Amino acid sequence: MKSVSRVFQCHKRALVLGENTKIMGIVNVTPDSFSDGGQYVELNRILEHVEQLVQDGADIIDIGAESTRPGYEPVAKEIEWQRLEEPISAIRSHWPDVCLSVDTQKAWVADRAVKAGVDIVNDIWGLAGDPDMAQVVSQHQAGLVMMFNRVSPWLPGTIDIGAMVDFFRQQLDFARHQGIAEDHILIDPGLGFGYGVDDNWIVLRHLEEFVGYGAGLLLGPSRKRFLGSVTDKPPRERDVATAAVAALAVPYHVDVLRVHNVKTTRDALRVADKWYRDV
């Protein structure tokens, strides 16, 4: 496997991609996330969790204050920002060099988060939701996670890889015209968002279709239902299965894995990176 080094630009920081697989550690400051809702709502617990993620080898910390699990209830922008403001400030104060991402679909929240020290906007609608999101990302020259999403689920057996590829081509072109270059973007096929269980495996078998557009590739398999369907385990017991997907994704040129358990995933990726990237 031949890896090509390139740089992911995100606000005032830069991450080198292609040399070793990066890890984005998840911090949910929500009461209702599917696997850890309510676990990190107090500031001291949030900071303890971030410290553990950093020690375990996270390259990026991704903080979110609105659950996007199936059937989630939308949160008002003011409430979302109220949940985020103090943790973002504290994380930036304690870890000034860490790359920090905010998981939000609201441009209003993203703007305030970047001004508070966030480097990356993780948008589950891939600039196809909030009409002001592209302007916010462009204005701050923030990094962007551009996720594929659907308003309604795929019918069983109807997953359309071509439609996903077309979406990313269209959105990358739109981003370019808004002043967001490809080296500021990670595309994310959005595992678990609007797919049937088996459709996730089809997407994983076609990851090579999402490589070669100038953007990096991020994958978010962590503790998802499609892993539970294979292991017959509840969300919090799916970290080994998540690490298996992470390792198997390396030869498909995945650049970043977004996970809950950084320690287990880091060990798996060290082995996979040595095997496939010889690093």
C-alpha positions as CSV (number, residue, x, y, z in Angstrom):
1,M,0.0,0.0,0.0
2,K,1.4,3.3,-1.1
3,S,0.5,6.3,1.2
4,V,0.7,9.8,0.0
5,S,1.3,12.4,2.7
6,R,-0.8,15.6,2.6
7,V,-1.9,18.2,5.0
8,F,-5.3,18.8,6.4
9,Q,-5.7,22.5,7.2
10,C,-8.0,23.4,10.0
11,H,-8.2,27.0,11.2
12,K,-4.8,27.8,12.7
13,R,-3.6,24.2,12.8
14,A,-2.5,21.5,10.3
15,L,-2.6,17.7,10.5
16,V,-0.4,15.5,8.3
17,L,-2.5,12.8,6.8
18,G,-1.3,9.6,5.1
19,E,1.7,8.8,7.3
20,N,-0.4,7.2,10.1
21,T,-4.1,6.9,10.8
22,K,-5.4,9.7,13.0
23,I,-8.0,9.2,15.8
24,M,-10.8,11.6,16.7
25,G,-12.0,11.0,20.3
26,I,-15.7,11.6,21.0
27,V,-16.9,13.8,23.8
28,N,-20.7,13.9,24.1
29,V,-21.9,16.5,26.6
30,T,-25.5,15.4,26.0
31,P,-28.1,13.7,28.2
32,D,-29.3,11.3,25.5
33,S,-26.5,10.1,23.2
34,F,-27.0,6.4,22.3
35,S,-24.0,4.9,24.1
36,D,-22.8,7.5,26.7
37,G,-25.6,10.0,27.2
38,G,-25.6,11.8,30.5
39,Q,-22.1,10.5,31.4
40,Y,-20.2,13.7,30.7
41,V,-22.4,16.7,31.6
42,E,-20.4,18.1,34.5
43,L,-17.3,20.1,33.7
44,N,-14.9,18.1,35.9
45,R,-16.1,14.8,34.3
46,I,-15.8,16.3,30.8
47,L,-12.2,17.4,31.5
48,E,-11.3,14.0,33.0
49,H,-12.6,12.3,29.9
50,V,-10.7,14.6,27.6
51,E,-7.5,14.1,29.6
52,Q,-7.9,10.3,29.2
53,L,-8.6,10.6,25.4
54,V,-5.5,12.7,25.0
55,Q,-3.3,10.3,27.1
56,D,-4.7,7.4,25.1
57,G,-3.5,9.0,21.8
58,A,-6.4,11.1,20.4
59,D,-5.2,13.4,17.6
60,I,-8.5,15.3,17.6
61,I,-11.1,15.9,20.3
62,D,-14.7,16.1,18.9
63,I,-17.2,17.7,21.3
64,G,-21.0,17.7,20.7
65,A,-24.0,18.9,22.6
66,E,-26.9,17.5,20.5
67,S,-27.5,13.8,20.1
68,T,-27.9,12.7,16.5
69,R,-28.9,9.1,17.4
70,P,-31.9,7.7,15.5
71,G,-35.1,9.5,16.7
72,Y,-33.2,12.3,18.4
73,E,-35.0,15.4,19.6
74,P,-33.5,18.6,18.2
75,V,-32.0,21.1,20.7
76,A,-32.4,24.8,20.5
77,K,-29.2,26.6,19.4
78,E,-29.0,28.6,22.7
79,I,-29.2,25.4,24.8
80,E,-26.6,23.7,22.6
81,W,-24.2,26.6,23.0
82,Q,-24.9,26.8,26.7
83,R,-23.8,23.1,27.0
84,L,-20.7,23.8,24.9
85,E,-19.3,27.2,25.8
86,E,-17.7,26.4,29.2
87,P,-16.3,23.0,28.1
88,I,-14.7,24.4,24.9
89,S,-13.1,27.3,26.9
90,A,-11.8,24.9,29.5
91,I,-10.5,22.3,27.0
92,R,-8.7,25.0,25.1
93,S,-7.2,26.4,28.3
94,H,-6.0,23.0,29.6
95,W,-4.8,21.7,26.2
96,P,-3.8,24.7,24.0
97,D,-2.2,22.5,21.4
98,V,-5.0,19.9,21.0
99,C,-6.9,19.9,17.7
100,L,-10.5,20.6,18.7
101,S,-13.7,19.8,16.7
102,V,-17.3,20.7,17.3
103,D,-20.1,18.3,16.3
104,T,-22.9,20.7,15.3
105,Q,-25.4,21.1,12.4
106,K,-26.0,24.8,13.3
107,A,-24.0,27.6,11.8
108,W,-24.8,29.9,14.7
109,V,-23.2,27.4,17.1
110,A,-20.3,26.7,14.8
111,D,-19.4,30.4,14.5
112,R,-19.3,30.8,18.3
113,A,-17.3,27.6,18.8
114,V,-14.6,28.5,16.3
115,K,-14.3,32.0,17.9
116,A,-13.9,30.2,21.2
117,G,-11.0,28.1,19.9
118,V,-12.4,25.2,17.9
119,D,-10.5,24.2,14.8
120,I,-12.9,21.9,12.9
121,V,-16.7,21.9,12.3
122,N,-18.2,18.4,12.1
123,D,-21.4,18.9,10.1
124,I,-23.7,15.8,9.8
125,W,-25.4,17.4,6.8
126,G,-22.2,18.1,4.8
127,L,-23.1,21.8,4.1
128,A,-26.5,20.7,2.8
129,G,-28.4,21.6,6.0
130,D,-27.9,25.1,7.5
131,P,-27.6,27.5,4.6
132,D,-25.1,29.6,6.6
133,M,-22.7,26.8,7.5
134,A,-20.4,27.2,4.4
135,Q,-20.0,30.9,5.1
136,V,-19.0,30.3,8.7
137,V,-16.4,27.6,7.8
138,S,-15.0,29.7,4.9
139,Q,-14.9,32.9,7.0
140,H,-12.8,31.2,9.7
141,Q,-10.9,28.9,7.4
142,A,-11.9,26.1,9.7
143,G,-11.5,22.5,8.9
144,L,-14.7,20.7,7.9
145,V,-16.1,17.2,8.3
146,M,-18.5,16.8,5.4
147,M,-20.8,13.9,6.2
148,F,-23.3,12.2,3.8
149,N,-26.7,12.0,5.3
150,R,-30.3,11.2,4.3
151,V,-33.6,12.7,5.5
152,S,-35.2,9.3,5.1
153,P,-33.7,5.8,5.5
154,W,-32.6,3.6,2.6
155,L,-35.0,0.8,1.9
156,P,-33.3,-2.6,2.5
157,G,-31.0,-3.4,-0.4
158,T,-31.3,0.1,-2.0
159,I,-28.0,1.7,-0.9
160,D,-26.7,3.7,-3.8
161,I,-22.9,4.2,-3.7
162,G,-23.1,6.2,-6.9
163,A,-25.5,8.7,-5.3
164,M,-23.1,9.1,-2.4
165,V,-20.2,9.8,-4.7
166,D,-22.3,12.3,-6.6
167,F,-23.2,14.0,-3.3
168,F,-19.6,14.4,-2.4
169,R,-18.6,15.7,-5.8
170,Q,-21.4,18.2,-5.7
171,Q,-20.7,19.4,-2.2
172,L,-17.0,19.6,-2.7
173,D,-17.7,21.8,-5.8
174,F,-20.1,23.9,-3.7
175,A,-17.5,24.2,-0.9
176,R,-14.8,25.3,-3.4
177,H,-17.0,28.1,-4.7
178,Q,-17.7,29.2,-1.1
179,G,-13.9,29.5,-0.5
180,I,-13.4,26.2,1.3
181,A,-10.5,24.2,-0.3
182,E,-10.3,20.4,-0.4
183,D,-7.3,20.5,2.0
184,H,-9.7,21.8,4.6
185,I,-12.2,19.0,4.2
186,L,-12.6,15.4,5.5
187,I,-15.5,13.5,3.8
188,D,-17.5,11.0,5.9
189,P,-19.8,8.4,4.4
190,G,-22.0,8.6,7.5
191,L,-22.2,5.1,8.8
192,G,-25.5,4.5,10.6
193,F,-27.2,7.6,9.3
194,G,-30.3,6.5,7.3
195,Y,-28.9,3.0,6.4
196,G,-30.2,-0.4,7.0
197,V,-27.8,-2.6,9.0
198,D,-26.5,-4.5,6.0
199,D,-26.1,-1.3,4.0
200,N,-23.3,-0.2,6.3
201,W,-21.3,-3.2,5.2
202,I,-21.8,-2.3,1.6
203,V,-20.5,1.1,2.2
204,L,-17.4,-0.3,4.0
205,R,-16.7,-2.6,1.1
206,H,-16.7,0.4,-1.3
207,L,-14.6,2.9,0.7
208,E,-12.2,3.2,-2.2
209,E,-15.0,5.1,-4.0
210,F,-14.6,8.0,-1.6
211,V,-10.8,8.5,-2.1
212,G,-9.1,10.7,-4.7
213,Y,-11.1,13.9,-4.5
214,G,-8.5,16.0,-2.8
215,A,-10.2,15.7,0.6
216,G,-9.3,13.4,3.4
217,L,-11.5,10.5,4.5
218,L,-13.0,10.1,8.0
219,L,-14.9,7.0,9.2
220,G,-17.3,6.9,12.2
221,P,-18.1,3.2,13.0
222,S,-17.9,3.6,16.8
223,R,-20.4,1.4,18.7
224,K,-22.9,1.6,15.9
225,R,-25.9,-0.8,15.6
226,F,-24.5,-2.7,12.6
227,L,-21.6,-3.9,14.9
228,G,-24.2,-5.0,17.5
229,S,-26.0,-7.0,14.8
230,V,-22.8,-9.1,14.4
231,T,-21.5,-9.3,17.9
232,D,-24.9,-9.3,19.7
233,K,-23.5,-6.8,22.2
234,P,-24.9,-3.5,23.6
235,P,-23.2,-0.2,22.5
236,R,-20.7,0.1,25.3
237,E,-19.4,-3.4,24.6
238,R,-18.7,-2.8,20.9
239,D,-15.2,-1.2,21.2
240,V,-13.3,-4.3,20.1
241,A,-15.6,-4.6,17.1
242,T,-15.0,-0.9,16.4
243,A,-11.3,-1.4,16.5
244,A,-11.6,-4.3,14.1
245,V,-13.3,-2.0,11.6
246,A,-10.7,0.7,12.2
247,A,-7.8,-1.7,11.4
248,L,-9.6,-3.1,8.3
249,A,-10.2,0.4,7.0
250,V,-6.5,1.3,6.8
251,P,-5.8,-0.3,3.4
252,Y,-8.8,1.7,2.0
253,H,-6.8,4.9,2.7
254,V,-9.1,6.1,5.6
255,D,-7.3,9.0,7.3
256,V,-9.3,9.5,10.5
257,L,-11.3,7.2,12.7
258,R,-13.9,8.8,15.0
259,V,-14.3,6.6,18.1
260,H,-15.4,6.6,21.7
261,N,-12.6,4.3,23.0
262,V,-9.3,5.7,21.8
263,K,-7.0,3.3,23.6
264,T,-8.3,0.1,22.1
265,T,-8.5,1.7,18.6
266,R,-5.0,3.1,18.9
267,D,-3.5,-0.3,19.5
268,A,-5.4,-1.8,16.5
269,L,-4.3,1.1,14.3
270,R,-0.6,0.8,15.3
271,V,-0.7,-2.8,14.1
272,A,-2.6,-1.9,10.9
273,D,-0.4,1.1,10.1
274,K,2.7,-1.0,10.5
275,W,1.3,-3.7,8.3
276,Y,-0.1,-1.5,5.5
277,R,1.8,1.8,5.8
278,D,5.0,0.5,7.3
279,V,5.1,3.3,9.9
